[in-house]
Amino acid sequence: MRASRLTSFADLGTAARVVARAGLFEPVAPPRLVHVARALRHWGFTLAGGFAASAARHPDRLAVVDERGSVTFDALHRRSNALAHGLRSEGFGTDTTIGVMCRNHAGFVEVTLALAKIGATGLQCNSGFAGAQLREVVAREKPAALIFDEEFTSVVRDGAPELPGFVAWHDGPTSEPTITSLIRNGSEADPPRPSQPGRTIILTSGTTGTPRGAARAQKGSIGPMVALGSVMPLRAGETTVIAAPLFHSWGFAHLVLALVLGSTVVLRRSFDPVRTLADVGKHRATVLVAVPVMLQRMLDVPASIRRGFDVSSLRAVVVSGSSLPGGLATQFMNAFGDVLYNLYGSTEVAHATLATPEDLRVDPHTAGRPLPHTDVVILDADDHPVPAGDRGRIFVGNDFLFGGYTGGGTKATVGRLMSTGDVGHFDADGRLSVDGREDDMIVSGGENVYPEEVEHLLADHEAIAEVAVVGIDDPQFGQRLKAFVVCQPGATLTAAEVRAHVRTHLARHKVPRDVEFTDMLPRNTTGKVLRSQLATPERVSVAEKSKQVG
């Protein structure tokens, strides 16, 4: 099945309607309009230009709020100019890659804008990296410097001891060079326009291996806003709480959208479900950007506490990064209203499909329907499209496919379509279901099994809080399934009951032969389960056991 695609992404009628609905056509006083035109003429249609235009339109509007306070668009524009001059004085420019290892705070935003203004490449490093992981990424990407939060000093010194560094966030006096000192000594005037737009390297999640870099130029395109805004209630000048990590493509994309739309972003360095609810209520946020595991953490907050926060301003809670397990979508909407949107995509293909609240009410697991200007096709092993309902490899075509990994290689392509690495199927109404990763498929006794199908079933069990299913080696069947189960507080469950539940609903070859009960699943900083840690020999050798939790 193929999504309909407009003949040109620059379909001006569609784009104009979406942009107008978002509020970007609101009247601007002539003096400010002059400044907007001057900003776009100086920076062009880039991230730097889009932000500078927003600062010219709404200089006194709050741009970023974090634990330390707030900064207006005008102040952020001047501070990022000063940081850009400071970085230039250190010898960094268009031929430079600078690593960024920061949590969610205003300093991250200042660095992102400063790098755009000097045309440098920003390498977004996972804040959960250990020294060894950082060392591998630095060896491959070869940044000239690192900007990091003080709490990561030991990791940086272990992983990149030879690189110059600047601290973005510190809680007390520090002997390290800081971006604050660069800002203090830099000019607030616009730096020269770089000879080429900057790039951003987003690292893949690395749940099954070393994270790989996917680079994207910061070209000025309203395409993502048009695609998302045609389905989601995105509005200029409102407030967005971004709980998802900014170093991840999902959080970073919404940061860029907010900067260009002239919207206020509310950030916290670490996710806390109660504080997130408080931020939504305090700032009357209309959008919350999260990853699925954060929704579960919010639901885990006792209802008596949740009701203490007025979150009625929310029009959209948008999630991406991993599938929605079990009945999470339904439970969340029952508690917070029909405001949940689930985007399916990847670092490599950007966006593919979006599930609206209406879609999720019909099928809580669905990835939704293809976004405008996007082709989503299910192909068989011979690269032929399959009928609706049949499973196959998911390929995506849009204007935002990446150009290849920075270390070499790319995703499989068929014509202008690129593989996501997932398998799935369309239902009769055109909604996509993602059945699992291609490389997660196991062959047990000659039968193909995708663990995610078993996970979805088990996640709906009333006694199970979380579950992950992986394939392990088996001398008789080649591979077999093993389930790692986290029970609900106070629940009692045995391995036999887990197997019986699967056997009642799925084919016999999909029943996990091994069940291990555990207190928690290993996850990365974006909430994805680290399957590679579950499938280690030492975990596999753990004897099957049952456990009471609580």
N, C-alpha and C positions, 0 to 999 in steps of 0.2 A: 504494500500500500504506500502511496506517495501523497504527501501533503500538497495542497495547491500552492503555487508560488506565483507571485505577481511578476509580470514581464520585466519590470525594473524595480530594484529596491528603492530607487528615488521616485516612487509613485507619489507625486507631490500632493495629490488630494488626500491620500491616507496620512502622509506625514504631517500635512498642515492641520488636519483634524486632531490628530493626537497631540501635536505641539500646542495647539490652541486650547485643548481641554486641560493640558498640564499647566496652563497659565503663563507660558513664555511670551505670549503676544500682548500681555497687559500693557497699558500705556506707560510710557517713560517720559519724564520731564526732559525737554530739549537739551539742557546742559548735561544731564547724565547720558542722554543718547549720544552726545558727542564723545563722551568718555568711553562708552561702550564701543563705538566705531573705532576709536583710537586704539583700544585694547586689542580688538580683533585684527586691526591692520598691523599692529606691532607683533603679535604672537601667532596670528593665523588661527585656523580652526583646529587647535590642539587642546590638550588638557589645560595648559597654561593660559591659552586664549579664552577658553570657555569659563574658567574660573575668574580670570581678570575681568571678563564681561559681567559676571555675576557681582563681583566686588564694585564695579562701576555702577551697576543698576541699584544695588542695595548695600551701600557701604556700612550702614549702621546695624544691619541685621546680624544676629548671632550666626556664626558659621560652625563653630565647634564648642561643645560643652563636655568637659571631663571632670575628674575628681578635684582638680585644682582650680576650676573656674571656667570661664568662657572667653571666647575671642570673636570679634566681629569679622565680617568679610574684609573690611578695609584693613584692619589690624593684621589679619592673616596674610593679606596680599603684601603688606609692607614687610612683615617678618620673613615671609618666604623669599621676598626680593633680597633682603639682607643676608639670609642664609645662602642664597644663590651666589651673591658676590663673595661671601666668605669661602664657599667651596671653590669658586673660580680662583681665589687668591691662593688656595692650597694646590692649584694645578689641575683641578678636575674640570672636565668639559664633555664635549660630544663624543669623544673616543674613550670615555671612562665608564666602567661599571662600578657601582657602589652597592655593597650589601647592606640590607636593612634588617635588623633583628630587634623589632620593637613590638610591644603590646599595643592595644588600642588606646591611643591618647592623642592630644593635639600635636605633640612632637612628630608623630608618624605622618600626620597630614602636612605639617610644615616641610618635612623632608621630601615627601612625595611631590609637592609643588615646586620646591627648589630644584629638584632633579629635572623636572619637566622644563623649568625655565633655563637651565643650562644645557639641555639636550642630552643629559647623561642617561645611562641605563640603570634602573633600579632593580636590584636582585632581592626579591622578597623572601627572606629566610624564616623558616618555621621557628616560632618561639619555643617549641618543644625539643629542638635539636639538642643532642649531646655533642661533645667535642668531636667525636669520630665522624658523625654525620655532617657536621659543619665543615670538617676537614675535607671530606669527599667533594662537597659542593664547591668549596673555594678552589680546590685543585682543578676542577672542571671549568668553572665559570670565570676564574681569575679576576675577581674584583680588585680594585686598587685601594679600597678602604672599606671599613665597616662602620655603620652607625648603629648603636645598640643601647638597650637599657642597661643601667648599671648592674642589675641583678644577673645579667648574662656575662659578666666580665670573666668569670672563671671558664665558661664555655668558649668564649672568644679567644682567650689566651691559650686554651688547649687546642682549639681547632684552627686558629689563624694567628699564631703568636707574632708573625713577622709583619702583619698588616697594620698600617696606621688606623686608629679608631677614634670615634667621637661619641660621647655619651648623650643620649637623647633625654633620658629620664633618670634622675637620681634623687634620693630622699634626704640627703644631707651633703655636707662638703665632700668633694671628690677630687682626687689628684689627676683624674683623666681629663683630656681635652673634651669640651662639650659643644653641642650645637648652640647653646645659649651664648657662649663666648664668641662664636662665629657671627651670630645675629647681632650681638652688641657692637661688634667692630665693623659690620658691613653696612653698605649704603642701602637706604630704602628705595632708591630710584630703580626703575625697571632696568635690569641688565640687558645687554644686547641680545637680539633674537638669535638663537642657535642656528647653525647652518642646516641642521636636520632635527626633526622631532625626537624627543626621548623615547626610550623603550622601557617596558616593564617586563621582567622575567618572573613569571609565577611558577613555582615548583609544584609538580604533581604531589599527590598525597603520600606516595611511597609506602602504602600499606603492605605491599608484597615485595618491596625492594628499595633501592636507593632512589630518592626523589629526582626527577628529571626536570630540566628547565624548559618552559614554553614561553617564548618571547612574543610580545605584541607591541607594535608601534602605537604611540599615543596620538593617532590621527584624529582629527575632529570629525566624528561621524555621529549623527543623531540616530543612527540605525538601532542600537540597543534600546534607546528610550522609546523609539517608535514601536519596536517589536513588543517590548514589555508593556508600554503604556496603552497599547491597543487592547490589552486584556486585563491589566491591573490598574487600580485607581491611583496612579502616580500623579502627584501635583507639585508644582513649583512652590517654593517659599513655605513649606510646611516643616514638620519635625520628624526625623527618622532616628530611631534607636538602633544602632548597629551592634548587636551582640556577637555576631559571627566574627572570627578573626579577620583583621584587615589584610594580613599577609596572604590569605586565601582568596582565590578568584571571586568567590561569592561576596565576601565582605568588601573587597577592593572595588568590585564593580559598582556596588551601591554607594560607596564613598565618592567615586567619580561622578555618578549620576547626581548625587546631592550637591556636589561642588558646582556642577554645571547648571543644575536647576535652581540654584540659589536657596537650597534648603538647609536647615539646621541639622547637624548630626550630633547625637548624644553618645558618648563613648565611656566605657569602663575598661580598666586594664585587665580585669579578670571577670568571667561571667559568674554572676550570683543571681539565682532566680528571683529572690525577694527584692533585691536592689533593682533588677530589671523591671519588675512590675512597678516599683516605686518611681523609676525614671519615666516610664510611660505615663503614669498618672500625673506626676509633677509637671512635665513638659507638654502634656496634652499631645503626645506623639500620635501620628496617624499611621506610621509604618514601623514595624519591628522586623529586623533582618536577623535570622537565626539559622541554626542547623538543627536537624530533627531531635538529637539527644537533648537539646536545650528545652524543647517543648515538654519532654517527659519530666525534666527537672522542675519546670514550672507547674506541671500538674501534681508533682509530688509535694508541693507546698500545701499545707492544710487549707481546706476551703475557707475556714474561719479567718485565716490570714489573708488569703487572696481577695476575699470580699472587702478587705480594708483599703484596697487600691482601686480607684476609679479608672478603668482602662477602656471606657466606652468611646474614647476618641479614636481608637484603632479602627482603621478601614482595611488594613492588610497586614497579616503576619506572613512573611515570605520566607520559605525555607528551601534549601538545596544542599547538596553535598553527599547525601546518602538516602537510601530508600526510607519510607515511612513504615515502621514495623507495626504489625498487629493492628489493633484498632486505635492507634495513636491519633490519627486524623479525626476520627469521630469523637473520641474522648475530649480532644482539645476544643473542637468546635462546640461540643455540648457545654463546655465550661466557659468559653470566651466568645462564642458567637461564630457565625459563618464568615470568617475573615481569613481563612487559611488558604495560601497559594503555595503549590509545590512545583518548583522548577527542576526539570531534568536537563542536564548538559554535562560538560566536562571542561577541564582546563584547555583541552585541545580544540574542541568544536564550539566552545562558548555555549550558547543556549540551543535547545532543541524543542522541548515541549513544556507546557505549563498546565498544571491541573488547577482548576478554579474550585471554590467551595462547592459549587454544584456538582462538578466531576467527582470530588472526594466524598460527597454524600452518596453517590451511586456506587463508587468503588474506592474504598479508603486506601488502597494500595496503588492506584493508578498514577502514572507520570503525566497524564493529561493528553492534550492535543497539540499538534505542531503549531508553533508560533507563526505569525505572518512572516512572509519572506523566507521561510525555512522549509526545506525538504527533509522529510524523515522517511526512510525506506528500510524495509526488512528484507534482507537478501539471504539466499541459501548458500551452501558451500561452493556453488558454481557461479555466484554473483548474480543470480536471477531473483527478481522479486517473488515473494511468496504470497499466497492468499491471506486475507484477514483471518485471524485465529491461529495461523501456523507460526511456529517459532522459528526465528532466524537471527542473523547478526544485524545489529542496528547501525545504520549509516545516516549521516547528516550532511546536508548541504546548505550553507548560508554564506554571507559575506564576511564572516568573522573567524573562519577556520585559521588555525595557527600555521606557520610556515615550516614547522619542523622543530625538533628538539635542539637546544643549543649545543648539546654534546654530539649531535649527529643522529640520524634516523628520524622516522616520522610514523604516523599511524597509517594503516592500510587504507588505500583509496580505490574507488571505482568511479572513473570519470571525475566529476566535480564533487563527489560524495566522499566523506571520510568516516572511518569506523570509530565508534565510541569505545569499542572493546567489550560492549555488553551484548547480551542476547535478549530478545523480547518478542512481543507480538502485539498486534492491534486487535481490539475487540470489534464487534459489528458496528459500533457507533463511532469508531475512529479514535478511541482512546488507547494510548500506549501503556502496556505493562512491561516493566523491566524484570526479566526472570533471573538475571544474575550476570556475573562476569564470564566472558568466554573462558578465561583461564581458571575460573573456579569450578567449572564443570568436571565431574569425576565420572569415571567409567567403572561401575561395580557389577561384576558378573556379566559384562557385555551390555549393560543398560546405562544410558546417559542420565545423570542426575545433576540438577542445579540446586545447591544447598539453600539458596534464598527462598525457594518454594517451601521447604521444610521449616525454615525460620519464620516465615509469615504465619504458617499454621500454628507453630508452637507459641509464638508471641501473643496469639489470641487466647491462650489458655489462662484461666483466671488465677492460677497459682504461680505463673511465670512472669517475672518483671522484665528480664532481658534474656536473649538467647543468641548464640552463634553456632553455626554448623559448618564443619570443615571436612575435607577428605583426608584420610590417612592411609598409608600403605597396608595392604592385606595380602598375605602369601597365597590365599585361596582365590579371592575375588579380584585381585589387582588393587582395588581401593575399597574402602568402606566409609560410611558416615560416622562422625562423632559429634555429639551435641554438647555444648557448654551452656549450662543453665544457671541463671540467677533467679532464685525464688522471690516471690513477694514476701514482705515482712510478715512473719507469723505463719506462713504457708508450709505445709508438709507435702512432699512429693518424692516419689521413688523413680528410679530409672525404669522399672517395669511399667509404671504408669505413663511415663513419657513415651516409651515405645508403643504402648497400647493406643495412646491418643493419635499418634501418627498413623498407625496401622488401620485405625478406624476410618481415616479420611484420605489416605494416599496409598499408592501401590506399595507392595511389599518391599521392593528394592529401594524405596525411599525411607525406610525405617532406620534410624540410627542404631547401629549395633552397640555403640559405646555412648555412655552418658556420664558427664562429669559435672557435679554441682560446684559452683564457685561463688565467691562473694561479689566479684565484679568482672567485667570484661575489659581487656586492655584496649584502650582507645587512643587515637592521636588527638591533637589539639582541635581538630575540626569535628570530632565525634565519631569518626569512622573506626570500626573494629579492626584491630591489627591482627589479621588472620595468620600472618606469618609467625606471630608469637604463640598463637594457639596450637599451631601444627608442628611445634618443635618436638624433637624426640623425647625430651624430658617430660613435656606435657602429655604426650601420647602414652607414655608408659605409666601414668598415674592410674592406679586401680579404680575401677568403676565403684562408685559409692553413692549413697543417698544421704540427705542432710535436711535438717530442720533449720529454717532461718528465722531469727527474731527472738 
